[in-house]
Amino acid sequence: MNPRSCDLLIEAGWVIPVEPHGVVLENHAVAVDEGRILDLLPIAEARLRYAPRERVELPQSALFPGLVNAHTHNPMTLMRGVANDLPLMQWLKGHIWPIEAAVLGPRFCADGAELAVAEMLRGGTTCCNENYFFPDAIGAVYARLGFRCRLGLPVIEFPTPWARTRDEYFDKAAEVHDAFLGHPRVSTAFAPHAPYTVSDASFERIRMLSDQFEIPVHCHVHETAREVEDSLREHGQRPLSRLQRLGLVNRHLIAVHMTQLTEAEIALCAAEGVSVVHCPESNLKLASGFAPVEALRRAGANVALGTDGCASNNDLDMIGEMRSAALLAKAVAQDAAAVDAASALRMATLDAAQALDLDGEIGSIEPGKQADLAAMRFDDPETQPLYDPIAQLVYAGARQQVHWVWIAGEAKLRERELTGMDLPGILARAREWRERIVRLPRPA
Amino acid sequence: MNPRSCDLLIEAGWVIPVEPHGVVLENHAVAVDEGRILDLLPIAEARLRYAPRERVELPQSALFPGLVNAHTHNPMTLMRGVANDLPLMQWLKGHIWPIEAAVLGPRFCADGAELAVAEMLRGGTTCCNENYFFPDAIGAVYARLGFRCRLGLPVIEFPTPWARTRDEYFDKAAEVHDAFLGHPRVSTAFAPHAPYTVSDASFERIRMLSDQFEIPVHCHVHETAREVEDSLREHGQRPLSRLQRLGLVNRHLIAVHMTQLTEAEIALCAAEGVSVVHCPESNLKLASGFAPVEALRRAGANVALGTDGCASNNDLDMIGEMRSAALLAKAVAQDAAAVDAASALRMATLDAAQALDLDGEIGSIEPGKQADLAAMRFDDPETQPLYDPIAQLVYAGARQQVHWVWIAGEAKLRERELTGMDLPGILARAREWRERIVRLPRPA
C-alpha cells in the first residue's frame, strides 16, 4: 500500500479527542488534509499510512481540540485590569462606561480584538463567541487573522457610537450578518445585551430574525440576584420567564452567567436545549454569585465555558477557566466528584462548540472535523510527574505551556511563536490606547 | 559623596514593597548587601549612591517580596494529580495512603522536596511552611539548596515509616529541631496532623515544647464540616474549642483550612492572634467548604495563603493561589471589594511571614530584611496593557512570567534558569518515582 499524501501529520505523546469522553490515546497521530482532520491513529501506523508534507513531533505533549471561549468581549482586552475590586455598578458607572464613551469606535475594537487573538492563540483558544460593538471591525480582524468566531450582533436599547436607534441596531446587524454570510470561519449570532437593557419589542424582532438567519442568540441572563429582583418588579417575571414568554427559550439561546436559577429553570434549560455559558472567574470577581453548574449538567443541560471580557477577569485564559470551573463546581455542589477534569475540558471544547452551533465542525478530534488543535507540553517541572494527562491539563497545566496551535490545519502558534501576526505592533497599539485611557477624567 | 559598594542593585519598572500597603513605586531600585535589603529608592538616586558588584535591570518587570507558601506537603509533589475528582475518604484510603505506605521514606521525601523547590522558585516562592514526614531529609534538601522554610515536626497518633510510637515522634521532633537550631534559613514548627488524629496528651506535650522551643504549631483545623461533627460526638467540643481547652489557641497557632467557623470562633482567632492559613484551591478541589476569609480579615485575624500539597491542588503556584483567594473571597462575602489585589499579595507575603513568625525577617521589601525577592515581567501580551501593577500580578499574571528570584540576595532564578539545581536529574527521579507508583496495586 502506498502512503497517502496529506498536508500535516501531528504526532503526540497523548491525544485527547474529547469524543469519546474521557479517553486519552498514547502515542497517537492526527493526519490533516485541506484543513480537516483526516485520521486519528497510532503513530506507528500513521507513519506507514501517510506521507505528510509537514510532520510535527510532540512526544512530550498532549494534543487536544482548540479551546472555544463561549463568552467574551475581546476589545475590552485594552481595558485589562483598568478597575478592580469594585462593586458592579461602581465599576461600570465610574470606570467602564466613561472609558467606553471616550474610546469606542472601529479602531479601538479592531486593536483590542487583535491583542485578544494573540492572547487566545498563545493559550490554545481557536474560537470565540464575541460580544461587543463594531462587529464589522472585529469580524474583519478575525477574518484577516483566520481566527474562528461567532460574531455578536449587538442590540441594546440606548444609543452608542455603534448605533443610535433600535432600527439602526437591527439594520447594522443585518448588514454585518450579510457581510460574513458563507465565510468559512466567521459566522454571526444575535447579541442582545441583557433582559434589563433590551425591550420586549426588540427581543421579538430578534427571535424572528434569528430563526430567519438560523443563528444563535447570545445574551447575558440572570447574572446577579439584583437583575432577577429588578425584573420581578418591572415585568412581574423573572428574566428567563420573560424570555420564555417572548419565545426565546430554545436551542438557539446561549444564556450567559445564569448564577440565579430555580430547579424549575434548570429543568427548563435542559428540556428546551438552552446552552448555559458559565464564566466562573467573572462571576467570582464581580461577586455575582455561584452558577449551579453540576445541577445543570446532571439535569442534562449543555454548559459551556467562557472567560468574559478582560475588564472583569482579567484574562482570556481558557486553561485557567477550566481549572476554576472544575474546582468551584465541587465546592458549590459539595461533591468532589462534580465537574471532573474530562468534563471541564469538554465544557471548554465540544460543549462550547455545541452552544455556538458549531459542534458539527469543531470541538473534538474526529475525522471530518476542522483541524482546530492545540498542544501543551508536559515536560516542565510544573507538570511532572505525569499520571493523568487530562487532570494535568486542567489542574496543573498553564496556558504558557501551550506551544502549538492550529486553526483549520494552519499553524497559528509554532513553538510559542505566533505566525502571521505583528506582535510588537499589537503591543505598541495597546500601549497607545493605555496612554489615552489613563488621561481620561474619571470619578474618584 | 562616593558611591557605597554593595553586592547587588536590582532596578525595576515597578517595586511593590507590600509594606506600606498597596503602594507601587515606579522605576525604583533595591540595593542588597550581605543578603539583606540595604535600601529602596528611585533608580536615578540609586545609581549615584551605590556601586553594586552586580546590577540587574528589569524595566518591564515588577519586583515584589518572595512569596511565602504557608501550608504545603512538598514531597507529595511526586503524587501530583495521581487521583482526582474523588470524595476525600475515597481519595485518601483508595489512593494517597496506599501509595504513602509503599513509598514513604527519606529518599522519596528528599526527591519530592527538591522537585517542589524547583517548582516554587520558578513561581516566585522563596519560603514555605512544610508539613510532612522525614523532616530531617526534607530539611537537608532545603538547607543544601538555600531555600527558606519552617520545617514541620510531625505528630500523629499512629505508626508511620517516620515513627512508630508517640514517644518516637517527640524524640525525633526534638532531634530535628536541634539539628537545625540556629540555621539561617531552616527553622522548625510543630506539626500535629489534625485534632482528629492527635490526642489531648500529645497536644499538651506540644504546647509545652512549642513554648520551650519558641516555635509555631502548624495544624489542620476545621477542614471539613465532618471533622467538626465528629469532634462534637467524640469530645463534646468543636475542634477549635478543644484546642483552646488544651491551651493551644494563641499566637503560636497556625490553623490551616478553617472552612467551618462561627462568629465567636472568628472573634477568638482575632483576639488570640491565631494565624489562619487559607488554601482555597485545595478546599474547592476536595469540596471541603468556603473559608470566611473576608470575615476573618475584618475581625482583625491574620490570614495567610497556602497551596496545600500537589496531591490535592495540583500545583505549588502561589500566583494562582492569590488569584483564587481574591476571586473566591468576593463571591463568598458577596462583596466585590473583598480581598482586593493588594490584600491577596499581602496574604501571600507579609501575612504569611507573620503566620510563620518570620515577619521580622521576610515578607516585605524593607531595609534590614532578608533580600528574598521575585520579579514578574509584564511585557507579554497576557499582561498588556498595564494599568495597575498589583492587579496585573494577581489577576492576569502567571508564574511563568516570574523570571528572577533571590533568597537572601542569592539569585536562585536568573531569566527563568534555576541556579545550582540539576533540573534534568530532578525530573529523571520524578519519572522513576512515577514508574514505581503506577505499578502499585490500588483498589479500583
Chai-1 contact restraints between the chains, C-beta under 6 A:
chainA,res_idxA,chainB,res_idxB,connection_type,confidence,min_distance_angstrom,max_distance_angstrom,comment,restraint_id
A,G81,B,Y387,contact,1.0,0.0,6.0,A-B,restraint_1
A,G81,B,D388,contact,1.0,0.0,6.0,A-B,restraint_2
A,G81,B,A391,contact,1.0,0.0,6.0,A-B,restraint_3
A,G81,B,Q392,contact,1.0,0.0,6.0,A-B,restraint_4
A,G81,B,Y395,contact,1.0,0.0,6.0,A-B,restraint_5
A,G81,B,A396,contact,1.0,0.0,6.0,A-B,restraint_6
A,V82,B,Y387,contact,1.0,0.0,6.0,A-B,restraint_7
A,N84,B,A341,contact,1.0,0.0,6.0,A-B,restraint_8
A,N84,B,A391,contact,1.0,0.0,6.0,A-B,restraint_9
A,D85,B,A337,contact,1.0,0.0,6.0,A-B,restraint_10
A,D85,B,D340,contact,1.0,0.0,6.0,A-B,restraint_11
A,L86,B,A336,contact,1.0,0.0,6.0,A-B,restraint_12
A,P87,B,A336,contact,1.0,0.0,6.0,A-B,restraint_13
A,A118,B,P381,contact,1.0,0.0,6.0,A-B,restraint_14
A,E119,B,P381,contact,1.0,0.0,6.0,A-B,restraint_15
A,E119,B,E382,contact,1.0,0.0,6.0,A-B,restraint_16
A,E281,B,L327,contact,1.0,0.0,6.0,A-B,restraint_17
A,L284,B,L327,contact,1.0,0.0,6.0,A-B,restraint_18
A,L284,B,L328,contact,1.0,0.0,6.0,A-B,restraint_19
A,L284,B,K330,contact,1.0,0.0,6.0,A-B,restraint_20
A,L284,B,A331,contact,1.0,0.0,6.0,A-B,restraint_21
A,K285,B,L327,contact,1.0,0.0,6.0,A-B,restraint_22
A,L286,B,A336,contact,1.0,0.0,6.0,A-B,restraint_23
A,A287,B,K330,contact,1.0,0.0,6.0,A-B,restraint_24
A,A287,B,A331,contact,1.0,0.0,6.0,A-B,restraint_25
A,A287,B,Q334,contact,1.0,0.0,6.0,A-B,restraint_26
A,A287,B,D335,contact,1.0,0.0,6.0,A-B,restraint_27
A,A287,B,A336,contact,1.0,0.0,6.0,A-B,restraint_28
A,N314,B,Y395,contact,1.0,0.0,6.0,A-B,restraint_29
A,N314,B,A396,contact,1.0,0.0,6.0,A-B,restraint_30
A,D315,B,A396,contact,1.0,0.0,6.0,A-B,restraint_31
A,L327,B,E281,contact,1.0,0.0,6.0,A-B,restraint_32
A,L327,B,L284,contact,1.0,0.0,6.0,A-B,restraint_33
A,L327,B,K285,contact,1.0,0.0,6.0,A-B,restraint_34
A,L328,B,L284,contact,1.0,0.0,6.0,A-B,restraint_35
A,K330,B,L284,contact,1.0,0.0,6.0,A-B,restraint_36
A,K330,B,A287,contact,1.0,0.0,6.0,A-B,restraint_37
A,A331,B,L284,contact,1.0,0.0,6.0,A-B,restraint_38
A,A331,B,A287,contact,1.0,0.0,6.0,A-B,restraint_39
A,Q334,B,A287,contact,1.0,0.0,6.0,A-B,restraint_40
A,D335,B,A287,contact,1.0,0.0,6.0,A-B,restraint_41
A,A336,B,L86,contact,1.0,0.0,6.0,A-B,restraint_42
A,A336,B,P87,contact,1.0,0.0,6.0,A-B,restraint_43
A,A336,B,L286,contact,1.0,0.0,6.0,A-B,restraint_44
A,A336,B,A287,contact,1.0,0.0,6.0,A-B,restraint_45
A,A337,B,D85,contact,1.0,0.0,6.0,A-B,restraint_46
A,D340,B,D85,contact,1.0,0.0,6.0,A-B,restraint_47
A,A341,B,N84,contact,1.0,0.0,6.0,A-B,restraint_48
A,P381,B,A118,contact,1.0,0.0,6.0,A-B,restraint_49
A,P381,B,E119,contact,1.0,0.0,6.0,A-B,restraint_50
A,E382,B,E119,contact,1.0,0.0,6.0,A-B,restraint_51
A,Q384,B,L427,contact,1.0,0.0,6.0,A-B,restraint_52
A,Q384,B,A430,contact,1.0,0.0,6.0,A-B,restraint_53
A,P385,B,A430,contact,1.0,0.0,6.0,A-B,restraint_54
A,P385,B,R434,contact,1.0,0.0,6.0,A-B,restraint_55
A,Y387,B,G81,contact,1.0,0.0,6.0,A-B,restraint_56
A,Y387,B,V82,contact,1.0,0.0,6.0,A-B,restraint_57
A,D388,B,G81,contact,1.0,0.0,6.0,A-B,restraint_58
A,A391,B,G81,contact,1.0,0.0,6.0,A-B,restraint_59
A,A391,B,N84,contact,1.0,0.0,6.0,A-B,restraint_60
A,Q392,B,G81,contact,1.0,0.0,6.0,A-B,restraint_61
A,Y395,B,G81,contact,1.0,0.0,6.0,A-B,restraint_62
A,Y395,B,N314,contact,1.0,0.0,6.0,A-B,restraint_63
A,A396,B,G81,contact,1.0,0.0,6.0,A-B,restraint_64
A,A396,B,N314,contact,1.0,0.0,6.0,A-B,restraint_65
A,A396,B,D315,contact,1.0,0.0,6.0,A-B,restraint_66
A,A398,B,A398,contact,1.0,0.0,6.0,A-B,restraint_67
A,A398,B,Q400,contact,1.0,0.0,6.0,A-B,restraint_68
A,Q400,B,A398,contact,1.0,0.0,6.0,A-B,restraint_69
A,Q400,B,Q400,contact,1.0,0.0,6.0,A-B,restraint_70
A,L427,B,Q384,contact,1.0,0.0,6.0,A-B,restraint_71
A,A430,B,Q384,contact,1.0,0.0,6.0,A-B,restraint_72
A,A430,B,P385,contact,1.0,0.0,6.0,A-B,restraint_73
A,R434,B,P385,contact,1.0,0.0,6.0,A-B,restraint_74
